[in-house]
Amino acid sequence: MARKIFVNLPIKDMERSKAFFAALGFSFNPQFTNDQGACMVISEDIYAMLLVEPFFQGFTKKPIADASKSTEVLVCLSCDSRAEVDALVRKALAAGGKAPNAPQDHGFMYGHGFEDPDGHLWELMWMDMAAVPAMPPQA
């Protein structure tokens, strides 16, 4: 069985978060979505569990970070092209997200990102593996 990843993120407003990510083209698994949490399908093996803060708090004794004021995680997703990176950022901005940084173009690698309505940072990157500089051998 392939390993899967479920990134759990605290959110303030379920409907706002679902509408934001649906506008970016993501879907939700209804089997694991209710008013407390939503299972956002990113790919066949990657999911984001959007959990309203009181429900999220039940999984940890630590305080929940306010992602609008501090960074608790950077979620980085690969894209199939530079155009896909730019398209997702445009969709995020149109849906109410922010672009905290300018695009980064390193020739063989291109990235940009957005901040969702709860302040979580999503980095998007495309890489041309054929153009990646060779790394020197490790001793």
C-alpha positions in Angstrom: 0.0 0.0 0.0 1.3 3.5 -0.9 2.0 5.8 2.0 -0.4 8.7 2.2 -0.1 12.0 3.9 -2.9 13.8 5.8 -1.9 17.4 6.7 -4.1 18.6 9.5 -4.8 22.4 9.5 -6.8 24.4 12.0 -9.4 26.7 10.4 -11.8 29.3 11.7 -14.8 28.9 9.2 -15.6 25.6 7.5 -17.7 27.1 4.7 -15.2 29.8 3.9 -12.3 27.4 3.7 -14.2 24.9 1.6 -15.3 27.6 -0.8 -11.8 28.9 -1.1 -10.2 25.6 -1.9 -13.0 24.5 -4.2 -12.3 27.7 -6.2 -8.8 26.4 -6.7 -10.2 23.2 -8.1 -9.8 20.9 -5.1 -12.5 18.4 -4.1 -13.6 17.0 -0.8 -14.2 13.4 0.2 -17.8 13.5 1.6 -17.2 10.3 3.6 -14.8 12.3 5.8 -16.3 15.7 5.7 -18.8 17.3 8.1 -19.2 20.6 10.0 -16.1 19.8 12.2 -13.7 18.7 9.5 -13.3 18.4 5.7 -11.0 16.0 3.9 -9.6 18.0 0.9 -8.3 15.8 -1.8 -5.0 17.1 -3.2 -4.0 14.0 -5.0 -4.5 10.2 -4.8 -2.1 10.1 -1.8 -2.2 13.6 -0.4 -5.0 15.1 1.7 -5.5 18.2 3.8 -7.8 17.8 6.8 -9.3 21.2 7.4 -10.4 21.1 11.0 -12.4 23.8 12.8 -10.3 25.1 15.7 -12.2 23.6 18.6 -12.1 20.2 17.0 -8.4 20.5 16.1 -7.7 21.4 19.7 -8.9 18.0 20.7 -5.8 16.5 19.1 -3.2 18.5 20.9 -2.5 19.9 24.4 -0.4 22.7 22.8 -2.1 26.0 21.9 -3.1 26.5 18.2 -0.8 28.8 16.3 -2.5 31.8 14.7 -1.2 31.3 11.2 -2.1 34.9 10.3 0.6 36.1 12.8 3.2 33.3 12.8 4.2 30.4 10.5 3.6 26.9 11.8 4.1 25.1 8.5 4.9 25.7 4.8 2.9 23.3 2.6 4.7 22.8 -0.7 2.9 21.2 -3.6 4.6 20.2 -6.9 2.9 21.4 -10.2 3.2 20.0 -13.7 4.3 23.3 -15.2 5.1 27.0 -14.6 1.7 27.8 -16.0 0.0 25.6 -13.4 1.9 27.4 -10.6 0.7 30.8 -11.9 -2.9 29.6 -12.5 -3.3 28.3 -9.0 -1.9 31.5 -7.5 -4.3 33.5 -9.7 -7.2 31.3 -8.5 -6.2 31.7 -4.9 -6.0 35.5 -5.2 -9.4 35.7 -6.9 -10.9 33.6 -4.1 -9.6 35.9 -1.4 -6.1 34.6 -0.7 -2.9 36.7 -0.6 0.5 36.3 -2.3 3.0 37.0 0.4 6.0 36.7 -1.9 7.0 37.4 -5.5 7.5 34.4 -7.8 11.0 32.8 -7.7 12.5 31.8 -11.0 15.7 29.8 -10.8 15.6 28.6 -14.4 15.3 24.9 -13.7 12.9 25.6 -10.9 10.0 28.0 -10.6 7.9 28.7 -7.5 5.2 31.0 -6.2 2.7 30.6 -3.4 -0.3 31.9 -1.6 -1.7 32.4 1.9 -5.2 30.9 2.5 -7.9 32.7 4.5 -6.6 31.3 7.7 -3.0 32.4 7.0 -1.6 29.0 6.1 1.2 29.3 3.5 1.0 27.1 0.4 4.1 27.0 -1.8 3.7 25.8 -5.4 6.7 24.7 -7.4 7.6 23.3 -10.8 11.0 21.8 -11.6 12.6 20.7 -14.9 14.5 17.6 -13.6 16.5 17.3 -16.8 17.9 20.8 -16.2 18.7 20.4 -12.4 22.4 21.2 -11.9 24.5 18.1 -11.0 25.5 17.8 -7.4 29.1 17.0 -6.6 29.7 13.6 -5.1 29.4 13.4 -1.3 32.5 12.3 0.7 
